[in-house]
Amino acid sequence: MVHAIAVVGAGPVGSAAAYHLAQRRVPGVVRVDGSAVRGAFRQSGGSVSWHRPDPERSRAIEETARFIRSEVASGAPIRMRDEPYLYLDTGELVDGINIEADDLVDHLRRSTDGVADLDVGEVRAVEPGDGSHRVVGTDGEVEAEVVLLALGVANVGLSPGLTGEVEKRQLLVLDLPVTPSQQRLPHIITRLGEGFVYVFIKEIDGRLRFVVGQEDLVEDEDHASPVDYLPQLFGAGLAERFPFLAGASTAQVRWGSDWAGKEPHVHEPAPGLISVNCGSAVRSCIAVGRAAADAVLTAQRAAATSAPT
Ligand SMILES: Cc1cc2nc3c(=O)[nH]c(=O)nc-3n(C[C@H](O)[C@H](O)[C@H](O)COP(=O)(O)OP(=O)(O)OC[C@H]3O[C@@H](n4cnc5c(N)ncnc54)[C@H](O)[C@@H]3O)c2cc1C
């Protein structure tokens, strides 16, 4: 059977694209995921702030945040906390939220009436068919006239011509208890050494925890396993900057590989084959998923126009 549209990858951006297609009542959409494959979103810190220097990026994040707030207000079971961002070095305090990315993805998946689900195991190849594309997985395959690839970093190997740097991302979850008067701590970002550190509070496994991340401070190219670099952060002055973190140890490392480029991309490497990546962030997935759904419908119209009559 050849489906009209296959959305391949049901992480934030694939789920958002399927959601937008379902909202527009587009028929013949099938969503394909390898349920055993871990998406980056399962490790996400869930931080969402739309105050960015790039206006386009800022708009995409704000659209996503507005969507989440409005769904939560209508009763959607998405865990969300208001969590402003404090840029310590400039004294700026701006709006932000922290969400549970799994909840957002589950909610999007549930809100897609008319979209069928297929699990073909781990997708290993996308092959050209006759006016279609065949998605080949370890446990089966699916063929569709238009295929949207939304497999996160796995897009890099499967989308023809797509090259891009993949980077490791890590968050250190600390073992310190969060006291009631610390619970409203904003997401704090500050320079440290040659880079940045950020500290925020997140509910993990039913408990509020301090979470620490860094950029450009510790080199970590170990894509195979987590690395506890808290001692290096203390060595660089973390406890002097945040005295309340002194004496902490790492209780858990959330980590994964992600697309290094912060620019979202939606492109069509072959007619009817579209590749989307949300620019290293759950926080822009609703806007990027909408752009991907638009591209899918454009490709579908183009295929209908060029089909022999
Ligand atoms: C440690 C860490 C912290 C982060 N923190 C934040 C944060 O605070 N805020 C933020 O906005 N972003 C954060 N991110 C980034 C964010 O999680 C990713 O950019 C985002 O999840 C990418 O979404 P995606 O839909 O493109 O891909 P993914 O989230 O990777 O989802 C891909 C989907 O495709 C499926 N899949 C993948 N490969 C295959 C395959 N070969 N076959 C079949 N199925 C497959 C997976 O099962 C998954 O459902 C963080 C990432 C990491 C790793």
The ligand as an SDF file (V2000), in Angstrom:
LIG
                    3D

 53 58  0  0  0  0  0  0  0  0999 V2000
   20.5780   16.7810   27.2940 C   0  0  0  0  0  0  0  0  0  0  0  0
   19.6980   17.6240   26.4040 C   0  0  0  0  0  0  0  0  0  0  0  0
   19.0760   18.7490   26.9270 C   0  0  0  0  0  0  0  0  0  0  0  0
   18.2610   19.5430   26.1120 C   0  0  0  0  0  0  0  0  0  0  0  0
   17.6210   20.6110   26.6770 N   0  0  0  0  0  0  0  0  0  0  0  0
   16.7750   21.3560   25.9300 C   0  0  0  0  0  0  0  0  0  0  0  0
   16.0340   22.4230   26.5230 C   0  0  0  0  0  0  0  0  0  0  0  0
   16.1600   22.7280   27.7120 O   0  0  0  0  0  0  0  0  0  0  0  0
   15.1630   23.1160   25.7340 N   0  0  0  0  0  0  0  0  0  0  0  0
   14.9850   22.8160   24.4230 C   0  0  0  0  0  0  0  0  0  0  0  0
   14.1750   23.4640   23.7670 O   0  0  0  0  0  0  0  0  0  0  0  0
   15.6790   21.8070   23.8300 N   0  0  0  0  0  0  0  0  0  0  0  0
   16.5620   21.0710   24.5500 C   0  0  0  0  0  0  0  0  0  0  0  0
   17.2590   20.0350   23.9840 N   0  0  0  0  0  0  0  0  0  0  0  0
   17.1660   19.8330   22.5240 C   0  0  0  0  0  0  0  0  0  0  0  0
   15.9380   19.0520   22.1180 C   0  0  0  0  0  0  0  0  0  0  0  0
   15.6940   17.9690   22.9880 O   0  0  0  0  0  0  0  0  0  0  0  0
   16.0970   18.5610   20.6770 C   0  0  0  0  0  0  0  0  0  0  0  0
   16.5660   19.5840   19.8490 O   0  0  0  0  0  0  0  0  0  0  0  0
   14.7410   18.0920   20.1370 C   0  0  0  0  0  0  0  0  0  0  0  0
   14.2770   17.0030   20.9040 O   0  0  0  0  0  0  0  0  0  0  0  0
   14.8450   17.6700   18.6750 C   0  0  0  0  0  0  0  0  0  0  0  0
   13.5600   17.2670   18.2830 O   0  0  0  0  0  0  0  0  0  0  0  0
   13.3390   16.3230   17.0360 P   0  0  0  0  0  0  0  0  0  0  0  0
   11.8820   16.0350   16.9430 O   0  0  0  0  0  0  0  0  0  0  0  0
   14.0210   16.9450   15.8620 O   0  0  0  0  0  0  0  0  0  0  0  0
   14.1900   14.9910   17.3720 O   0  0  0  0  0  0  0  0  0  0  0  0
   14.1380   13.9720   18.5830 P   0  0  0  0  0  0  0  0  0  0  0  0
   13.7010   14.6200   19.8500 O   0  0  0  0  0  0  0  0  0  0  0  0
   15.4640   13.3000   18.6020 O   0  0  0  0  0  0  0  0  0  0  0  0
   13.0120   12.9180   18.1610 O   0  0  0  0  0  0  0  0  0  0  0  0
   13.2540   12.0370   17.1170 C   0  0  0  0  0  0  0  0  0  0  0  0
   12.1480   10.9760   17.0440 C   0  0  0  0  0  0  0  0  0  0  0  0
   12.4640   10.0840   15.9690 O   0  0  0  0  0  0  0  0  0  0  0  0
   12.5940    8.7600   16.4570 C   0  0  0  0  0  0  0  0  0  0  0  0
   13.7610    8.1800   15.7940 N   0  0  0  0  0  0  0  0  0  0  0  0
   15.0160    8.6820   15.7740 C   0  0  0  0  0  0  0  0  0  0  0  0
   15.8100    7.9150   14.9970 N   0  0  0  0  0  0  0  0  0  0  0  0
   15.0210    6.9170   14.5170 C   0  0  0  0  0  0  0  0  0  0  0  0
   15.2550    5.8250   13.6240 C   0  0  0  0  0  0  0  0  0  0  0  0
   16.4360    5.6200   13.0530 N   0  0  0  0  0  0  0  0  0  0  0  0
   14.2180    5.0170   13.3640 N   0  0  0  0  0  0  0  0  0  0  0  0
   12.9880    5.2250   13.8860 C   0  0  0  0  0  0  0  0  0  0  0  0
   12.7070    6.2370   14.7190 N   0  0  0  0  0  0  0  0  0  0  0  0
   13.7110    7.0770   15.0310 C   0  0  0  0  0  0  0  0  0  0  0  0
   12.7780    8.8350   17.9660 C   0  0  0  0  0  0  0  0  0  0  0  0
   12.2050    7.6860   18.5870 O   0  0  0  0  0  0  0  0  0  0  0  0
   12.0200   10.1290   18.3000 C   0  0  0  0  0  0  0  0  0  0  0  0
   10.6580    9.8510   18.5390 O   0  0  0  0  0  0  0  0  0  0  0  0
   18.0720   19.2130   24.7640 C   0  0  0  0  0  0  0  0  0  0  0  0
   18.6870   18.0760   24.2310 C   0  0  0  0  0  0  0  0  0  0  0  0
   19.4940   17.2850   25.0380 C   0  0  0  0  0  0  0  0  0  0  0  0
   20.1440   16.0560   24.4630 C   0  0  0  0  0  0  0  0  0  0  0  0
  1  2  1  0
  2  3  1  0
  2 52  2  0
  3  4  2  0
  4  5  1  0
  4 50  1  0
  5  6  2  0
  6  7  1  0
  6 13  1  0
  7  8  2  0
  7  9  1  0
  9 10  1  0
 10 11  2  0
 10 12  1  0
 12 13  2  0
 13 14  1  0
 14 15  1  0
 14 50  1  0
 15 16  1  0
 16 17  1  0
 16 18  1  0
 18 19  1  0
 18 20  1  0
 20 21  1  0
 20 22  1  0
 22 23  1  0
 23 24  1  0
 24 25  2  0
 24 26  1  0
 24 27  1  0
 27 28  1  0
 28 29  2  0
 28 30  1  0
 28 31  1  0
 31 32  1  0
 32 33  1  0
 33 34  1  0
 33 48  1  0
 34 35  1  0
 35 36  1  0
 35 46  1  0
 36 37  1  0
 36 45  1  0
 37 38  2  0
 38 39  1  0
 39 40  1  0
 39 45  2  0
 40 41  1  0
 40 42  2  0
 42 43  1  0
 43 44  2  0
 44 45  1  0
 46 47  1  0
 46 48  1  0
 48 49  1  0
 50 51  2  0
 51 52  1  0
 52 53  1  0
M  END
$$$$
